[in-house]
Each structure stands twice: as structure tokens, then as C-alpha cells.
């Protein structure tokens, strides 16, 4: 019985994640090969808009790679590539702000860089999770 409940819960979390992903689904632009969503713009798989670049800088400043891996693939902490497929933006913000101490995830509410760029950090990681940002190290788009 418990297994059935766990499977049902996993499917409903995945369904919510897919619904959220569809809402911000990447749109391919024929003209310049750009991927543009309400969250981020990516060209050539690694050139990103200014806000997403600030998210990458917050990622680096907070040294998130120590637990989540240089490519967000997971180390001691989980893969953020996988997690951002099902984690809502609100849940993401809660985890960053409050942490998950029982799992070893500290709170970043005292980090000015992270808190000022919470939406940008989410955009960067969501772009990685969606596959629009092809590599972990990005460059800012030049206008």
C-alpha cells in the first residue's frame, strides 16, 4: 500500500513539474537560433541575457558547485538538472532561503548576492535543466 502511495505521489509531483515546464517552454527562434522564454534567453547554447548571467554569477559566488557539481549534475547534493524539472519556483526559493538542514543544505538568506539574484539564479538553473543552456559556464549576450 505504501509503495502505491509513493508511486502516486511521485507521478503527481512530476505532472506538476511538467505542467510548469510547459508554461515556460522554450521557443526556438528561426532567425538567430535563440531559445527565449519568460525566464531566460540563450543563444548558441551558452550566451545568455544579462539577468541569467547574474544568476550564474550568484551560483559561482555561493560556491554551489561544491555540493551540486560544476555542471549541476550532483555530488553530495542532488542533481539540479533533475531537481529543476519538478521543483516549482516557489519551492526553489524556499529551499534557497530556508535551506534543508536535515539534508545538509544551508540557508542562503544571509547572502546578499544570492538573495538579490534569486529569480536570476532560478532562471540560470532552469535553463540548464531545460537543456537550453548547454554548458555550465555561460557568457553574457552582447547587444
C-alpha positions in Angstrom: 0.0 0.0 0.0 2.8 2.4 0.9 4.6 1.7 -2.4 1.4 2.6 -4.3 1.1 5.9 -2.4 4.8 6.7 -3.1 4.4 6.0 -6.8 1.2 8.1 -7.0 2.9 11.0 -5.2 5.9 10.8 -7.5 3.7 10.9 -10.6 1.7 13.9 -9.3 4.9 15.8 -8.5 6.2 15.0 -12.0 2.9 16.1 -13.5 3.1 19.5 -11.7 6.7 19.9 -12.8 5.8 19.1 -16.5 2.8 21.5 -16.4 5.1 24.2 -15.0 7.7 23.5 -17.6 5.2 23.7 -20.4 4.1 27.1 -19.2 7.7 28.4 -19.7 8.5 26.1 -22.5 11.5 27.2 -24.6 10.6 28.7 -28.0 13.2 28.3 -30.8 13.7 31.3 -32.9 14.5 30.5 -36.5 16.3 33.8 -37.1 19.2 33.5 -34.7 18.9 30.0 -33.1 17.9 31.6 -29.8 15.9 30.0 -27.1 13.6 32.6 -25.5 11.3 32.0 -22.6 9.7 34.3 -19.9 12.7 33.3 -17.7 15.8 33.4 -20.0 17.2 34.0 -23.4 20.0 31.7 -24.7 21.9 31.9 -28.0 24.3 29.2 -29.2 23.6 27.2 -26.0 25.8 29.3 -23.8 25.3 33.0 -24.4 22.6 34.3 -22.0 20.8 37.5 -21.2 22.1 39.8 -18.5 19.7 38.6 -15.8 20.6 34.9 -16.4 24.2 35.9 -16.3 23.7 37.4 -12.9 22.2 34.1 -11.8 25.3 32.3 -13.0 27.4 34.8 -11.0 25.3 34.1 -7.9 25.8 30.4 -8.4 29.6 30.9 -8.5 29.7 33.4 -5.6 27.7 31.0 -3.4 30.0 28.1 -4.4 27.0 25.9 -5.1 29.2 23.6 -7.2 30.9 22.2 -4.0 27.8 20.2 -3.4 25.8 20.2 -6.6 28.8 19.7 -9.0 30.4 22.1 -11.5 27.8 21.1 -14.1 24.9 20.9 -11.7 25.0 17.1 -12.1 25.0 16.5 -8.3 27.7 15.4 -5.9 26.9 15.3 -2.2 23.8 17.3 -3.1 21.3 16.3 -5.7 21.5 17.0 -9.4 19.9 20.4 -10.1 19.4 19.4 -13.7 16.9 16.7 -12.5 15.5 18.7 -9.5 14.5 21.7 -11.5 12.4 19.5 -13.8 9.9 19.0 -10.9 10.7 21.7 -8.3 8.4 24.8 -8.6 9.9 28.3 -8.5 8.3 28.9 -5.1 9.7 25.7 -3.7 13.1 26.5 -5.1 13.1 29.9 -3.4 12.0 28.3 -0.1 14.9 25.8 -0.3 17.4 28.6 -1.0 16.1 30.9 1.7 15.4 28.3 4.4 17.8 25.5 3.5 17.3 21.8 4.1 19.4 21.4 7.2 18.4 17.7 7.6 19.9 17.1 4.2 23.0 19.3 4.6 21.6 22.2 2.6 22.4 25.5 4.3 20.2 28.6 4.1 21.4 31.4 1.9 19.2 34.1 3.3 22.2 35.9 4.7 23.9 36.0 1.3 23.2 39.4 -0.3 24.4 38.2 -3.8 22.1 35.1 -3.7 19.0 36.9 -2.3 19.3 39.8 -4.7 19.5 37.3 -7.6 17.1 34.6 -6.6 15.0 34.9 -9.7 18.1 35.1 -11.9 19.6 32.0 -10.2 16.4 30.2 -10.8 16.4 31.2 -14.5 20.0 30.1 -14.9 19.4 26.7 -13.3 16.0 26.3 -15.1 17.8 27.0 -18.4 20.3 24.2 -17.6 17.6 21.9 -16.6 15.5 22.6 -19.7 18.6 21.9 -21.8 18.6 25.4 -23.4 21.9 26.3 -21.6 24.2 23.5 -22.9 27.1 24.1 -20.7 27.6 25.3 -17.1 29.8 28.2 -17.9 28.0 30.9 -19.8 28.8 34.3 -21.3 26.7 37.4 -21.4 25.0 38.2 -24.7 26.4 41.4 -26.3 23.8 43.8 -27.7 
